[in-house]
């Protein structure tokens, strides 16, 4: 993903000013900052949930003009904090629910997730929550 000179304003307040970053395939990136620094606004901008200026590329294709539902089809979503898992389901079943928009086979994605978070593999059959 390439993000180039992204800007987001809420009325007169400029929440993001010229943000640029590059995330390579398979990389995991953390965006850190104080409350009000623009972390959630950046996630909303990438997801198409707020108006933004600048350039956002996913797999080399521009997505900054796409509506949010078309961005989701490309596998890009924002999951707001505080969203709970379904405690009556297993860890694996919760992950299956979150997989619905992905183009890759579930088994392939699950393997990649377990590489990033090894403890998940140990807990696949346990109840979530």
N, C-alpha and C positions, 0 to 999 in steps of 0.2 A: 504494500500500500504506500502510496506517495501522497503526502499532504503538503501543499505549497501555498504559502501566504494566505491562510484561511483567516477570515475576519467574521465576527458575529457581533451584532449590536442589538441591544434591547432599548429601543427608543434612542435617547441621547447617549446612553452608556455603552461604550465599546468593551464587550466582555472578552473577546479574543482579538488580538491585533497582530496580524502577520505571522501566524503559527505555521511552522513547516517541520515535517519529520518524515522519515522513511522507515518502513518496517518490511524486512525481507521475509520471504516464504519460510515458515517454520519458526520465526522469531517470536518471543514473548516479550512484550514491553509493558512496563508499569509507568503510569503518568502520576507523578507525585506533586503535591502542592498544598498550600494552606486553604482553609475554607474560603470560598469566593475567588479562588485563583483561576477558575475556568476549566477544571478537569471535566466536570459533567457537561458543560457547554461544548467542549471539544467532542465528547462522545455523542452528544445530540447532533452536532454538525455533521459528523461522519455518517451517522445513521439517518440523516435527512429529516430529523425532527424539529430543527430550527432553520430559519433562513440564514444563508451564509454566502460569503463571497470567497473567491479563491479557487484553487483546483484540488480535487480529490480523485485519485486514480486507484482503482482496485483491479489487479491483474492487468495493469496497463490501460484499462478502459476508464474514461471519465465517468464519475457517478454524481458529481456535484449538482447536476440538473435533474437527477432522477427523484421521483417521489419515494417516500420511506418504504412503501410496500414493494417497490421494484428493487430497492437496496437489500431488503430482507431476502428476496429471492436469490441474491448473490451470496447469501450466507453471512451478511453483516447485520448484527443486531446489537441493541443496547439492553442489558438486563439491569434495571435500577436496583440499587442496594435495598436490602430489607425484604426482597421477594423470598418467600419461603418455599421449601421443597414440599412435596406431597408425602407426609410422614407415613401414610399407609402403604406406600410403594417402596420397593427396594431402591438402592442407589442406582443400579442398572436401569430400572424402569423409569426413574426420574430423568436419567440421561437420554433414554429413548425419546421421551416427550420433548426434550430440548433439541433433538436432532431433526425434527420434521422439515426444516427449511434447507438442510444441507444437500449438496449435490453428490457428495462422496458417500460410498456405502458405510452403513453404521459401523460395521466391524472394523473398517479401516480408520474411521474417526475415533472410535473407542480406543484402539491401540495407540493412536497418537496422544490422546488425552491421558492415558495411563502412563505413557512415557514421561509426560510433564508432571503428573501427580501420581507417583507410584502407590501411595496408600489407597487410592481408589480401587485398584485391582484387588487388593486384599478384602475390600468391603463391598464388592458388587452385590452380593446376596443379602447383605444386611438391610434392615429397614432404615430409611433415611430419616433425618431429623433428630 
